[in-house]
Amino acid sequence: MTLNKDTNILVVGLGLMGGSYARALTKRGHSVFAITNERASLDFALREGIIAGGADFVDEGLVSRAGLIVFALYPHVFLDWVKEYGHLIRPGTLVTDVTGVKTEVVYRVQDMLPPGVEFIAAHPMAGREKYGVENSDERIFENANYIVTPTDKNTPEAVALCEQLGRELGFSRISRLTPEAHDDMIGFLSQLTHCIAICLMNCNDSPHLEDYTGDSFRDLTRIARINDEMWSELFLINRKALLRHMDSFAACFQGFRDMLETGDREGMRAAMRHSTARRALFDKDKPKP
């Protein structure tokens, strides 16, 4: 099982992520088609050459001809789509996704798909504050991480093809996690950080903050420009892990506050040195292991 130029790729959901997948794969010579419920998004993608064809309805021909289907939908929409139209997918087709939560999605999708159709989940750790296909950009995958989340129902061939897809898209680091480990990790690395950014923007109502801010506040709150419909769904689906990480952060913040209140300069400096050393590991231009 390999991803080659003869493989028809179908992207279901043509927003920021679906559009960026389509752009990247089209530029690499693949035949990419799309299904989306927004006619304007489809027209834009066709006009810009992002896709070779598509429909603003569930076109049985597009689905049945696909060798690889990428679902770029909200979790509940993805589940509903598979429940209603999954029978149209032909045996031998590989299905993957971009969904930001896995445990509540992966196993249910695997159970619903017809025999001979394999679902191997993945999460592109990339994005931007704006959404919609008109803001799609394959460059968001450069120097980004890509997580594959196999289960015991996945074949080694499917996992390998999903990882190949990540390389085709341009991701610099490809990892594997179980769905459960993924959701715990994402609860901290992505969802908690979005919660912090939201609260930073909401905890001070002073007027004209934008006239006085520096880069530190801009950097910390970049992700506060948020798709509330999508992220609230992700938070609620992963609420157990997210609440645990929120409690851990609150305890750490309280500890730092206590050091400030008691004048514990050495304690604060030690925390700063530790954070500096850990943050250096995240620099995107550091040598790969």
Secondary structure, 3 states (H helix, E strand, C coil): CCCCCCCEEEEECCCHHHHHHHHHHHHCCCEEEEECCCHHHHHHHHHCCCCCEEECCCCHHHHHHCCEEEECCCHHHHHHHHHHHHHHCCCCCEEEECCCCCHHHHHHHHHHCCCCCEECEEEEECCCCCCCHHHCCHHHHCCCEEEEECCCCCCHHHHHHHHHHHHHHCCCEEEECCHHHHHHHHHHHHHHHHHHHHHHHHCCCCCCHHHCCCHHHHHHHHHHCCCHHHHHHHHHHCHHHHHHHHHHHHHHHHHHHHHHHHCCHHHHHHHHHHHHHHHHCCCCCCCCC
